[in-house]
Amino acid sequence: MSPKNKETQLNQPITEVDRIIHEPARYLIMAYLYVVESADFLFLLRQTGLTKGNLSSHLGKLEKAGYVDIKKKFSGKIPQTLLRLTRDGRVAFDAYRASMKKALADLPNGRK
C-alpha cells in the first residue's frame, strides 16, 4: 500500500466524527447529559467549569443541531433551565463514541 493510501485510510474514521460533539466543551455537556435523564443549567455550570455565557453558547449550538432540549420554567419565583439529550442527541453521542473508538483502535502501535 502506498504511503498516500495509508494516510487516507488512517484519516478515514476521524473524518466521520461529529464535529458538533467533538469540541471539548460540547463533548463534556453531552457526556454529562448522556448519563442522566435531565439536568439543570447550574449543575452543568458547576460540572463543566464553563462560564455562563460559554455554556449558553454551546447549549445553543447543541440545541440547533437537535441534540439538546432546553426547557425554561419557574420554580416559585426562581427561573430554572432544564436540559436533556434528545433521542437524536443520544444516537449522535453513541455514534460519536463508536467513531472515536474506531479511530483510536485503528492507530498504529507507537514506535518501539
C-alpha positions as CSV (number, residue, x, y, z in Angstrom):
1,M,0.0,0.0,0.0
2,S,1.4,3.4,-0.9
3,P,2.0,6.0,1.8
4,K,-0.8,8.2,0.5
5,N,-3.3,5.3,0.7
6,K,-2.2,4.5,4.2
7,E,-2.6,8.2,5.2
8,T,-6.1,8.2,3.6
9,Q,-7.0,5.0,5.4
10,L,-5.8,6.3,8.8
11,N,-7.7,9.6,8.4
12,Q,-11.0,7.9,7.3
13,P,-12.5,7.2,10.8
14,I,-11.7,10.7,12.2
15,T,-13.5,12.4,9.3
16,E,-16.6,10.5,10.4
17,V,-16.5,12.1,13.8
18,D,-19.3,14.5,14.6
19,R,-17.7,17.9,14.7
20,I,-20.5,19.4,16.8
21,I,-19.8,17.0,19.6
22,H,-16.1,16.8,19.1
23,E,-15.5,20.3,20.5
24,P,-14.3,19.7,24.1
25,A,-16.9,21.8,25.9
26,R,-19.8,20.3,23.9
27,Y,-18.4,16.8,24.5
28,L,-18.5,17.5,28.2
29,I,-22.0,18.7,28.1
30,M,-23.1,15.8,26.0
31,A,-21.3,13.3,28.3
32,Y,-22.9,14.7,31.4
33,L,-26.4,14.7,29.9
34,Y,-25.9,11.2,28.5
35,V,-25.9,9.6,31.9
36,V,-28.9,11.5,33.4
37,E,-32.5,11.9,32.4
38,S,-32.1,15.7,32.7
39,A,-30.0,18.3,34.4
40,D,-30.4,21.9,35.3
41,F,-28.2,24.7,33.9
42,L,-26.5,25.3,37.3
43,F,-25.5,21.6,37.6
44,L,-23.8,21.7,34.2
45,L,-22.2,25.0,35.0
46,R,-20.6,23.5,38.1
47,Q,-19.6,20.3,36.5
48,T,-18.1,21.7,33.3
49,G,-16.4,24.7,34.8
50,L,-17.6,26.8,31.9
51,T,-18.8,30.4,32.2
52,K,-22.5,31.1,32.0
53,G,-22.1,32.7,28.6
54,N,-19.8,30.0,27.2
55,L,-22.2,27.2,28.5
56,S,-25.2,29.1,27.0
57,S,-23.4,29.4,23.6
58,H,-22.5,25.8,23.4
59,L,-26.0,24.7,24.5
60,G,-27.4,26.9,21.8
61,K,-25.3,25.1,19.2
62,L,-26.3,21.7,20.6
63,E,-30.0,22.7,20.6
64,K,-29.7,24.0,17.0
65,A,-28.2,20.6,16.0
66,G,-31.3,18.9,17.6
67,Y,-29.1,17.2,20.2
68,V,-30.3,19.0,23.4
69,D,-33.8,20.0,24.5
70,I,-33.9,23.2,26.6
71,K,-36.9,24.0,28.8
72,K,-37.2,27.1,30.9
73,K,-39.6,27.3,33.8
74,F,-40.1,28.9,37.2
75,S,-39.8,27.1,40.5
76,G,-41.8,29.6,42.5
77,K,-40.1,32.9,41.5
78,I,-36.8,31.3,40.7
79,P,-36.1,30.7,37.0
80,Q,-34.8,27.2,36.1
81,T,-33.4,25.9,32.9
82,L,-33.7,22.1,32.4
83,L,-31.7,20.3,29.8
84,R,-31.8,16.8,28.4
85,L,-30.5,15.0,25.4
86,T,-33.0,14.4,22.6
87,R,-33.3,11.0,21.0
88,D,-31.2,12.3,18.1
89,G,-28.7,13.6,20.7
90,R,-28.4,10.1,22.2
91,V,-28.0,8.5,18.8
92,A,-25.4,11.1,17.8
93,F,-23.4,10.6,21.0
94,D,-23.4,6.8,20.6
95,A,-22.2,7.2,17.0
96,Y,-19.6,9.7,18.2
97,R,-18.3,7.3,20.8
98,A,-18.1,4.5,18.2
99,S,-16.3,6.7,15.7
100,M,-13.7,7.7,18.3
101,K,-13.2,4.1,19.5
102,K,-12.6,3.1,15.9
103,A,-10.3,6.0,15.1
104,L,-8.2,5.2,18.2
105,A,-8.2,1.4,17.7
106,D,-7.1,1.9,14.1
107,L,-4.0,3.9,15.1
108,P,-0.8,2.0,14.5
109,N,1.3,1.0,17.6
110,G,3.8,3.5,18.7
111,R,7.5,3.3,17.9
112,K,9.3,0.5,19.8
